[in-house]
């Protein structure tokens, strides 16, 4: 079974690529969705409470409060990531084991911080979705609640796009339509025998 790590910087089209690959029939592990599920659970609240007790509201992690806490205390993000990434890594391993057991030919793991967390060694292939910096900025700032300050904070946490491109097994350029992105992705899957 081929284990594909899918990544890309904010607003490059990684999430859209993940949707396309899921519709293509590949089991998809969405790391961001798993973090949201974790935050919406008592388990997540129990993990986060020791670091940011005021972010726990009705036995769940309040994302707005935790975001403000991270902006106010840059060191907090590293502490939170240690806890959250460990939990998500375990969920990812369980997902891959289950897909293997079910006979999947390949799985896709959508992981925004793939290279930043040095997780690339866990994958058979790494696939980076990339776009022009101007396209990225326009897409990002069009998102609800996105500000230049927040975008800068996110970009500071991510490896620069050129570094991701260098580390990737394959780079898919995403400067056109969704149909073009779909075509490129399916062609790549065929090259990998999927």
ABEGO torsion letter per residue (X at the ends): XBBBBBBEBBGAGAAAAAAAAAAAGBBBBBAAAAAAAAAABAAAAAAAAAABAAABBGGBBBAAAAAAAAAABAAAAAAAAAAAAAAAAAAAAAAAAAAAAAGBABBBBBBAAAAAAGAAAABABBBBBBBBAAAAAAAAAABBGBBAAAAAAAAAABBBAAAAAAABABBBBBABBAAAAAAAAAAAAAAAGX
